Amino acid sequence: MRWPRSLQSRLALSLGVLLTLLWVAAAWGTSVALRHEMDEVFDSALQETAQRLLPLAVLDILGREADDTPQRLAAIRDHDEFFTYIVRDAQGRMLLQSHAAEAGDFPPYDQTGFSQTATHRLYTETALQGSVEITVAEPLSHRQQVARNIQIGLALPLLVVIPAALLAIILAVRASLQPLRQFRETLGMRDARDLSPLPTKGLPWEIAPVAATLNDVFERLKAAFDAERSFAANAAHELRTPLAAAIAQAQRLRSETREPGTLQRATDIEATLKRLTRVAERLMQLARAEGGQLCLDHMSDLRPVARIIVDDIGRTAAPDRIKLTLPEQPVMSDIDPDAFGILCRNLIENALRHGSEGGTVAVGLQPNGTLIVANDGPLVPAHTLARLTARFERATSGTEGSGLGLAIVAAIADRLGSTLTLKSPRTGQASGFEARLKLPIKAQG
């Protein structure tokens, strides 16, 4: 038998089975005790009947005329005769018998007292120095019938009491575990972003330490996330300034030198510093995606953020290559606009970088919150798609980029409880690449 996974079901089942066994054992013990007492009562009645009838039978036998014919007492009216008897002399001849007595039910006289056959319980008593004996018999079926009636009388209430007791156990266990069930439901409704303390009021003392420990863990996680968020912001600020200064020095060196070798080295240094700037920026974005707060306590429209990102990239990197499609109605979401901007920027820059040269990148935000970024280009094999969200992973080794763009998007999607879907070819085409992400939105009523 496999135990149920629910603690409530386990308690109800174990208590119910235990109570049922106790009731059955109590009923069986009661029936055994009552059967013993019943046997004593019937044996006493059997003995008393014989001792009461024997003097009357002796008077009847002594007062009758000499006649060896046994007499059978006639019944005054029809009735169930549970006790039958016969009176015999010392030679075993029958002198008197009750109207329902059958000679075959009475074995030959053996001794005074109780005896038993396969069908009857008997008691024998003698008088006149053993010259007259009386044997009273009771069918064993009578006692068995009475025992069955007693057992039925004990069992019938159990058919009502046990279901009622089981129902009471279920209700009692359910009521007793109500705080635990509420605690479980509270935990089940929380997502990975919710680090607020758990309510501890009304919890049993067995569960209170668990809630206290979880609250302590949440507090430490929140402190760690705040520290990471602070580090990301400070590090990004501190890194931008020296990197920008180094790039400016490299550009100045290029403008001041006419020596071809030095000019090439200055150009390489500038390119390396710019690549380092991009990597640092992506690392800061990844740190925020994994440790920062991605959702706010209020809703905002995602469309303006998408326009700003597309316009900014279009001015600096890809004029007239990005086609933005937005719905007419607002797309309201509690996602941090900065986090949404990071999503859009990484997906669009990834599409521009890895798409066909001069090809159009389609960016669409649907009313249901689905963000779609697609480009034209060669097919991406399925085994490559499966590892594109890994850190520092590129589709091809010769492609520029940090290999962190899709990893950042996947990390944010995971924190939002969504999934980044990559497919190649793009929907409705024979080639290209498409990234699709469903964002949490508030339906417009």
HUPEBEL-V830774 format. One record per run of one state. SS is the DSSP state (alpha for helix, beta for strand, coil for the rest). FROM is the first residue (numbers start at 0). LEN is the number of residues. If there is no record, write none. Layout:
ss = [SS,SS]
from = [FROM,FROM]
len = [LEN,LEN]
This chain:
ss = [coil,alpha,coil,beta,coil,beta,coil,beta,coil,alpha,coil,beta,coil,beta,coil,beta,alpha,coil,alpha,coil,alpha,coil,alpha,coil,beta,coil,alpha,coil,beta,coil,beta,coil,alpha,coil,beta,coil,beta,coil,alpha,coil,alpha,coil,beta,coil,beta,coil]
from = [0,6,63,70,72,82,89,93,97,102,105,112,116,119,127,131,139,176,177,189,204,256,259,291,294,301,302,316,321,326,331,335,336,354,360,365,369,375,381,385,404,415,419,423,432,438]
len = [6,57,7,2,10,7,4,4,5,3,7,4,3,8,4,8,37,1,12,15,52,3,32,3,7,1,14,5,5,5,4,1,18,6,5,4,6,6,4,19,11,4,4,9,6,7]
